[in-house]
Amino acid sequence: WLFLALANACALYLHWSNGAWLFHNSGSIYVHDYFAQWAAGYRVLNGQSALVYNWADFTAFQTTLIGVAKPIKYYAFYPPHFLLTTPLFTRLGPVPAYLAFLATTITLYAVALNLVVRDWIKAAVVAIAGGGAYFCMLWVQNGFLMSALLLAGLAIIPERPRLAGILLGILTIKPQLGILIPFALAAGRHWRTFGWATGTFLILALSAELILGPGIWAAFVRSIFEAVHFLEAGTMWFKMQSPFALALPLLGQNGAYVVQALVALLAGLFTVRVWRDDMVSHGLKCAALIAGTLLMSPYLFPYDAAVLTGAAMLLIRENP
C-alpha cells in the first residue's frame, strides 16, 4: 500500500511539474473537475442556485470567473442537496480550494478506513493508494467524500445503526451510488438504518428546497434529460468504467443498456443473497455491496472506484 501511495504521489508531481495539475506551464490556473463545484458555490451564496442547472448559463459563468477565452464546460450533475456543500471553499481561490477540498475529503476517507483497519497510519496510506485515489487527486474529484460516506455508513451498521443511516442518507448527494443500498438493507433486515437513511434524505431534500429556493428540484429534474443525453453521446466514453461504457462502441446505445441491465441485475441478486445470509460476516457483506454498487450505474468514472481500497481492507480483515 505504501508503494501504491508513493507511486500516486510521484505521478502527481510529474503532472504538476509538466503543467498538467493545479497550474499550466504558463502559470495560469488548471481547470479541474472541482472547479464546477467551486463556481456553483458562488451561485448558491448569491441566491442563484437554480442557474447551476442551466448549462449554457453555468458554462458562461464559469468562463467569466477566471477570464479565459475557451468556454469551461463542466456541468452540474448532482441533486440540489449536494449544492449545500459547494460554498465551503468558495471564498478561497481555485487552487487553494482544490487543495483544501482534497485534504478534507482524504482525511474523511482515512477516518472511514480506520474504522476497518484500526491503524491511523495505515488508514492514511491506504486512503491515497490505488487507481481510484489517483484520479480523485488528479482531477480533483469527490470520490474520497463518497467513499468515506459509503464505507463508514456500511461498516458501523451493527454498532451504530442510526449514524449509519444518516451517513447513507447523506450519500444520496450522489444517488447512482445508492441504487443497491436499500435492497441490501432490507435483505439484511436493517430496518433502523433503512429508516434513518430515508429520513435523512427527506430532510436534506426539503432543506435544499427551503434554503436554495422553491423550484430548485424542478430545475434539477429538467437538467437530468440534458445530462443523460450528454453522457449517452459518448463524449465521456473514454473515462467511464461501467459495462455500459465497455459495450457502447461495440453494440451501440441500446445494446449497451441491455448489457448494463444484465450485469446490474446479476450483481444486485448476488448482493441481496449475501445480505440475507446470516452466516456471512458483516465485513464480507459490506465488501460485496461496495463491489455491487460500482456495477449498478452505467455512468461510473475512475474516481468512483476509490472506495475499492475500503472493500479490500474489509476482505483482508476477514481473511488475514
C-alpha positions as CSV (number, residue, x, y, z in Angstrom):
1,W,0.0,0.0,0.0
2,L,2.9,2.3,0.7
3,F,4.3,1.6,-2.7
4,L,1.0,2.5,-4.4
5,A,0.6,5.7,-2.4
6,L,4.2,6.8,-3.3
7,A,3.5,5.9,-6.9
8,N,0.5,8.2,-6.9
9,A,2.5,11.0,-5.2
10,C,5.2,10.7,-7.9
11,A,2.7,10.7,-10.7
12,L,1.0,13.8,-9.3
13,Y,4.4,15.5,-9.0
14,L,5.2,14.7,-12.7
15,H,1.8,16.1,-13.8
16,W,2.4,19.3,-11.7
17,S,6.0,19.8,-13.0
18,N,4.7,19.4,-16.5
19,G,1.9,21.9,-16.2
20,A,-0.9,19.3,-16.1
21,W,-2.0,19.7,-12.4
22,L,-3.1,22.8,-10.5
23,F,-1.2,25.2,-12.8
24,H,-0.3,25.3,-16.5
25,N,3.3,25.9,-17.5
26,S,2.2,29.5,-18.3
27,G,1.2,29.9,-14.6
28,S,-2.5,30.1,-15.3
29,I,-4.9,28.0,-13.2
30,Y,-5.7,24.5,-14.4
31,V,-9.4,24.0,-14.5
32,H,-10.1,20.7,-12.8
33,D,-13.4,19.0,-12.2
34,Y,-13.9,20.6,-8.8
35,F,-13.9,24.0,-10.5
36,A,-17.6,23.4,-11.2
37,Q,-18.4,22.8,-7.6
38,W,-16.3,25.9,-6.6
39,A,-18.2,28.0,-9.1
40,A,-21.6,26.6,-8.0
41,G,-20.8,27.8,-4.5
42,Y,-20.9,31.4,-5.8
43,R,-24.3,30.8,-7.3
44,V,-25.5,29.4,-4.0
45,L,-24.1,32.3,-2.0
46,N,-25.7,34.8,-4.4
47,G,-29.1,33.2,-4.2
48,Q,-28.9,32.0,-7.8
49,S,-28.7,28.2,-7.2
50,A,-31.2,27.2,-9.9
51,L,-28.9,28.7,-12.6
52,V,-26.4,26.0,-11.8
53,Y,-28.7,23.6,-13.7
54,N,-28.9,25.9,-16.7
55,W,-26.0,24.5,-18.6
56,A,-25.5,27.4,-21.0
57,D,-25.6,30.0,-18.3
58,F,-23.3,27.9,-16.0
59,T,-20.7,27.5,-18.8
60,A,-20.6,31.2,-19.4
61,F,-20.5,31.9,-15.6
62,Q,-17.5,29.6,-15.1
63,T,-15.7,31.0,-18.0
64,T,-16.0,34.6,-16.8
65,L,-14.9,33.7,-13.3
66,I,-11.3,33.3,-14.4
67,G,-11.5,35.2,-17.7
68,V,-10.4,32.5,-20.1
69,A,-11.2,32.5,-23.8
70,K,-12.1,28.8,-24.1
71,P,-15.6,28.0,-22.6
72,I,-15.4,25.9,-19.4
73,K,-17.8,23.1,-20.0
74,Y,-18.1,21.5,-16.6
75,Y,-21.7,20.8,-15.7
76,A,-23.8,20.2,-12.6
77,F,-24.9,16.5,-12.4
78,Y,-25.7,16.3,-8.7
79,P,-29.0,16.9,-6.9
80,P,-29.8,20.1,-5.0
81,H,-28.8,18.9,-1.6
82,F,-25.3,18.4,-2.9
83,L,-25.2,22.2,-3.7
84,L,-25.4,22.8,0.1
85,T,-21.8,21.6,0.3
86,T,-20.4,23.8,-2.5
87,P,-19.9,27.1,-0.7
88,L,-17.5,25.5,1.8
89,F,-14.3,26.6,-0.1
90,T,-15.7,29.1,-2.5
91,R,-14.1,32.1,-0.6
92,L,-10.7,30.6,-1.4
93,G,-9.1,30.9,-4.8
94,P,-9.5,27.9,-7.2
95,V,-6.1,26.3,-6.4
96,P,-6.4,26.7,-2.6
97,A,-9.9,25.4,-2.9
98,Y,-8.7,22.4,-4.8
99,L,-6.1,21.6,-2.1
100,A,-8.5,22.3,0.8
101,F,-11.1,20.0,-0.7
102,L,-8.7,17.2,-1.3
103,A,-7.2,17.5,2.1
104,T,-10.6,17.5,3.8
105,T,-12.0,14.6,1.8
106,I,-8.9,12.4,2.0
107,T,-9.0,12.9,5.8
108,L,-12.6,11.8,5.9
109,Y,-11.9,8.7,3.9
110,A,-8.9,7.9,6.2
111,V,-11.3,8.2,9.2
112,A,-13.7,5.7,7.5
113,L,-10.8,3.3,6.7
114,N,-9.6,3.5,10.3
115,L,-13.0,2.0,11.3
116,V,-11.9,-1.1,9.4
117,V,-8.1,-1.3,9.9
118,R,-7.8,0.3,13.4
119,D,-4.5,1.8,12.5
120,W,-4.4,5.6,11.6
121,I,-1.1,5.4,9.7
122,K,-2.2,2.5,7.6
123,A,-5.6,4.2,7.0
124,A,-3.9,7.4,5.8
125,V,-1.6,5.5,3.4
126,V,-4.4,3.3,2.0
127,A,-6.6,6.3,1.5
128,I,-4.3,7.8,-1.1
129,A,-3.3,4.4,-2.7
130,G,-4.8,2.8,-5.8
131,G,-6.1,4.0,-9.1
132,G,-9.3,5.4,-7.8
133,A,-7.5,7.7,-5.4
134,Y,-5.1,8.8,-8.1
135,F,-7.9,10.0,-10.3
136,C,-9.6,11.7,-7.4
137,M,-6.4,13.7,-6.8
138,L,-5.5,14.3,-10.4
139,W,-9.0,15.5,-11.5
140,V,-9.8,17.0,-8.0
141,Q,-13.0,14.9,-7.8
142,N,-15.3,14.0,-5.0
143,G,-14.6,10.3,-4.9
144,F,-12.9,10.4,-1.4
145,L,-16.0,12.0,0.1
146,M,-18.4,9.5,-1.4
147,S,-16.0,6.6,-0.4
148,A,-16.0,7.9,3.2
149,L,-19.8,8.1,3.4
150,L,-20.3,4.6,1.8
151,L,-17.6,2.8,3.7
152,A,-18.3,4.3,7.1
153,G,-22.0,4.1,6.6
154,L,-21.8,0.3,5.9
155,A,-19.1,-0.5,8.4
156,I,-20.9,0.8,11.5
157,I,-24.4,-0.6,10.8
158,P,-24.2,-3.3,13.6
159,E,-22.9,-1.0,16.3
160,R,-24.4,2.4,15.3
161,P,-27.4,1.8,13.0
162,R,-28.7,5.4,13.4
163,L,-25.5,7.1,12.5
164,A,-25.0,4.6,9.7
165,G,-28.4,5.6,8.3
166,I,-27.5,9.3,8.5
167,L,-24.3,8.7,6.6
168,L,-26.0,6.6,3.9
169,G,-28.8,9.2,3.7
170,I,-26.1,11.9,3.0
171,L,-24.7,9.7,0.3
172,T,-27.8,10.4,-1.7
173,I,-25.9,13.6,-2.9
174,K,-24.6,11.1,-5.5
175,P,-27.7,8.9,-6.0
176,Q,-26.2,6.5,-8.5
177,L,-24.0,5.1,-5.7
178,G,-27.0,4.3,-3.6
179,I,-29.2,2.2,-6.0
180,L,-28.4,-1.1,-4.4
181,I,-28.2,0.0,-0.7
182,P,-32.0,-0.1,0.1
183,F,-32.3,-3.6,-1.2
184,A,-29.3,-4.8,0.8
185,L,-30.5,-3.1,4.0
186,A,-34.0,-4.7,3.5
187,A,-32.4,-8.1,2.8
188,G,-30.3,-7.9,5.9
189,R,-33.3,-6.6,8.0
190,H,-31.5,-3.5,9.0
191,W,-34.8,-1.5,9.2
192,R,-33.5,1.1,11.7
193,T,-30.7,2.1,9.4
194,F,-33.1,2.0,6.4
195,G,-35.4,4.4,8.2
196,W,-32.7,6.8,9.3
197,A,-31.3,6.9,5.8
198,T,-34.7,7.6,4.3
199,G,-35.4,10.3,6.9
200,T,-32.0,11.9,6.3
201,F,-32.6,12.1,2.6
202,L,-36.1,13.6,3.0
203,I,-34.7,16.3,5.5
204,L,-31.9,17.1,3.1
205,A,-34.2,17.3,0.1
206,L,-36.6,19.6,1.9
207,S,-33.8,21.7,3.3
208,A,-32.4,22.2,-0.2
209,E,-35.8,23.4,-1.4
210,L,-36.2,25.8,1.5
211,I,-32.6,27.1,1.6
212,L,-31.8,27.2,-2.1
213,G,-35.2,28.5,-3.2
214,P,-38.5,27.0,-4.4
215,G,-38.1,25.3,-7.8
216,I,-34.6,24.1,-7.3
217,W,-35.7,20.4,-7.5
218,A,-37.7,21.2,-10.7
219,A,-34.6,22.8,-12.2
220,F,-32.6,19.7,-11.4
221,V,-35.1,17.3,-12.9
222,R,-35.2,19.3,-16.1
223,S,-31.4,19.1,-16.3
224,I,-31.4,15.3,-15.9
225,F,-32.5,14.8,-19.5
226,E,-29.7,17.0,-20.8
227,A,-27.2,15.2,-18.6
228,V,-28.3,11.8,-19.9
229,H,-28.1,13.0,-23.5
230,F,-24.6,14.3,-22.9
231,L,-23.4,11.1,-21.3
232,E,-25.1,8.9,-23.9
233,A,-23.4,10.8,-26.7
234,G,-20.2,9.1,-25.9
235,T,-18.2,12.3,-25.2
236,M,-17.1,10.9,-21.8
237,W,-16.9,7.3,-23.0
238,F,-13.1,7.0,-22.7
239,K,-13.4,8.0,-19.0
240,M,-16.3,5.8,-18.0
241,Q,-15.6,2.4,-16.3
242,S,-19.0,0.7,-16.5
243,P,-20.3,-2.3,-18.5
244,F,-22.3,0.3,-20.4
245,A,-19.2,2.1,-21.5
246,L,-17.4,-1.1,-22.4
247,A,-20.3,-2.2,-24.7
248,L,-21.2,1.3,-26.1
249,P,-18.7,1.3,-29.0
250,L,-19.4,-2.3,-29.8
251,L,-23.2,-2.6,-29.5
252,G,-24.4,0.9,-29.7
253,Q,-26.6,2.7,-27.1
254,N,-29.4,0.2,-26.9
255,G,-27.2,-2.8,-26.7
256,A,-25.0,-1.1,-24.1
257,Y,-28.0,-0.5,-21.9
258,V,-29.0,-4.2,-22.2
259,V,-25.5,-5.3,-21.1
260,Q,-25.6,-2.8,-18.2
261,A,-29.0,-4.0,-17.1
262,L,-28.0,-7.7,-17.1
263,V,-24.8,-7.0,-15.2
264,A,-26.7,-4.8,-12.7
265,L,-29.4,-7.5,-12.2
266,L,-26.8,-10.2,-11.6
267,A,-24.8,-8.0,-9.2
268,G,-28.0,-7.0,-7.4
269,L,-29.3,-10.5,-7.0
270,F,-25.9,-11.7,-5.7
271,T,-25.6,-8.9,-3.2
272,V,-29.1,-9.3,-1.9
273,R,-28.5,-13.1,-1.4
274,V,-25.3,-12.3,0.5
275,W,-27.0,-9.8,2.8
276,R,-29.8,-12.3,3.5
277,D,-27.4,-14.9,4.7
278,D,-26.8,-14.7,8.4
279,M,-23.8,-17.0,8.1
280,V,-21.8,-14.4,6.1
281,S,-19.8,-11.9,8.2
282,H,-20.8,-8.2,8.1
283,G,-17.4,-7.3,6.6
284,L,-17.9,-9.6,3.7
285,K,-21.4,-8.3,3.2
286,C,-20.0,-4.7,3.0
287,A,-17.3,-5.7,0.5
288,A,-19.9,-7.4,-1.7
289,L,-22.2,-4.4,-1.5
290,I,-19.4,-2.0,-2.4
291,A,-18.5,-4.1,-5.4
292,G,-22.1,-4.5,-6.4
293,T,-22.7,-0.7,-6.1
294,L,-20.0,0.0,-8.7
295,L,-21.7,-2.3,-11.2
296,M,-25.1,-0.8,-10.9
297,S,-24.8,2.6,-12.7
298,P,-24.0,3.0,-16.4
299,Y,-22.2,6.2,-15.5
300,L,-19.2,5.2,-13.5
301,F,-15.8,7.0,-13.5
302,P,-12.3,6.0,-12.3
303,Y,-12.6,8.2,-9.2
304,D,-15.7,6.4,-8.1
305,A,-13.5,3.3,-7.6
306,A,-11.5,4.9,-4.7
307,V,-13.8,3.0,-2.3
308,L,-12.5,-0.3,-3.6
309,T,-9.5,0.1,-1.2
310,G,-12.0,0.1,1.6
311,A,-13.5,-3.2,0.2
312,A,-10.0,-4.6,0.0
313,M,-9.4,-3.7,3.7
314,L,-12.6,-5.4,4.6
315,L,-11.6,-8.6,2.8
316,I,-8.2,-8.6,4.3
317,R,-9.6,-8.1,7.8
318,E,-11.9,-11.1,7.3
319,N,-9.2,-13.2,5.8
320,P,-5.9,-12.1,7.3
